[in-house]
Amino acid sequence: MMLGAGGAGLAAVLTACASYGSPTTEATAEPPAEEPAEEASSAAPKKKSASKGKALAATSDIPEGGGKVFESQKIVVTQPTAGDFKAFTAVCTHAGCTVATVSNNTINCPCHGSKFSIEDGSVADGPAGEPLAEKKITVDGDKIRLA
């Protein structure tokens, strides 16, 4: 009889532990329900950044006789003469570094000193041996966009 009572007490304790575990399981189930909501909210900014990514810059952002490097897009946009906009890859053909500045009519790589023409991306000063690849852009009103 004592064993029966002891067994019943053990069963009650195990049942209590099992029911105690259920809320934990339910609590664990809640974060995955929240994650899709977070993913949905993070998806919206990606769409916004994707639409922002289409317009690289305003034409007024690119100085005449100079240019601007868009590091995250790996693009450099130049304006060799008034109203004439060009775009090139910002990846140096010498060692794959990202070019950093545009000055004195050249696109300049900080790694080994290569310089490229703002007019056609050709090598103005080595060690690079190949020009920067041209990228297609469109000028739509006052916005410059990747084509």
N, C-alpha and C positions, 0 to 999 in steps of 0.2 A: 504494500500500500504506500509506503514512503517512496518507493521508486516511482510509482505511478504519479504521485503528487510532485516529485522532483522533476519527472519528465514533462509534466504539464506546465510547471514553472519555466523550464527551459524553453519549451515551445512558445510560451507567452513572451519571453525575452526575445527570442529570435523573430517572432512576428513583429514586435515593437521595433526592432532594428530594421527589419525589412520595410516597414511602413515609414520609418525615419529616413531611409534611403530614397524613397520615392520623391519627396520634395527636392532632394538634391538632384535627382535625375531630371525632374521638371525644370529646375533652375538651370541645369546644363542645357536643356533643350531651348531655353529662351535666347541665349546669345546667338545661336545660329539664325533664329528668327530676326534678330536685330541686324546681323551682318548683311543680309540682302538689302535692307534699308540703307545701310552705310554704303554698300556697293552702288546702289541706285543714286545716292547723293554724290558719290565720287564719280559716277559716270557722267553726271550733268556737267561738272567742271571740265572733264575731258572734252566733252562736246564743245564747251565754250572755248577752251584753249585750242581745239582743232579749228574753230572758225576764226579765232584770233591768229592762228598760225598761217592762214591763207594770206592775210595782209601783213607783209613783212614790216612795212614802214610807210610813213607819209613821205611824199616827195621832198617836203621841206626838211626831213630828217637827214637827207643825204646831201652833203655839201658839194657844191660845184668844184671840180678839180680834186675831189676826195672821195670818201666812201665810208661805209660802216660795216663792221663784221657782226653777223648774227650767229653767235657761237652755238646756240642750241640747235639751230637749223643747219649748221655747217655751210653757211652761205655768206658771201661778201657782195654787197651791192655798191656800185660806184656810179659817179656822174662825171665822166671825163669833160664834157662840155654841157652848157646849160640845156636842160631838158632831155639829154641823152643818157639813159640809165642802162647799166650793164650789170650782170650778175655772174659770179663764178663760184666754184666750190671753195670753201675756206680751208680745205685740207691741202697742205703743202705737198707737192709732188716729190720732194726730196726724202723726207723721213716720216711723213704722215702727221706732222704736228698741225694744230689749227693756227692759221694766221691770226695776228693779234691787232694790227693797226693798219690804217691807210693814211699815208702822208707823203708829201712831195711827189705826187703822181704815181706812187707805188703802193702795192699791198705787201705788207711786211710780215715775215715769219720770225718769231722770236727764238726759235730753236737753233738755227745755224746761219741766220742772216740772209736767207733767200729773199729776193724782192721780185714782184711781178707787176707788169703794167696794168694800170687801171682801165686802159682802153680795150685790151684784148686778152689779158691774162698771161701774156708771154713773159718769159724770164727776162728780167731787167738786170739781175745780178744773182749769181749762183751761191751755193752749190747746186740748187735745183737745176735739172736739165730739161724738164718738161713743163709746159705752160699749165696754168690752172684751167680745169674744164669749165666751159661756159655753161651756165644754167639759164633756162628760159624763164623770163618774167614778163608780166604785163603791167602797164601803167594804166590804171582805171581812175580817171579823175585825178585826185591827189594821193591815191593809194598805189603802192607797189605790191604786187602779188606774184607768187610762184605760178607759172603757167601750167 
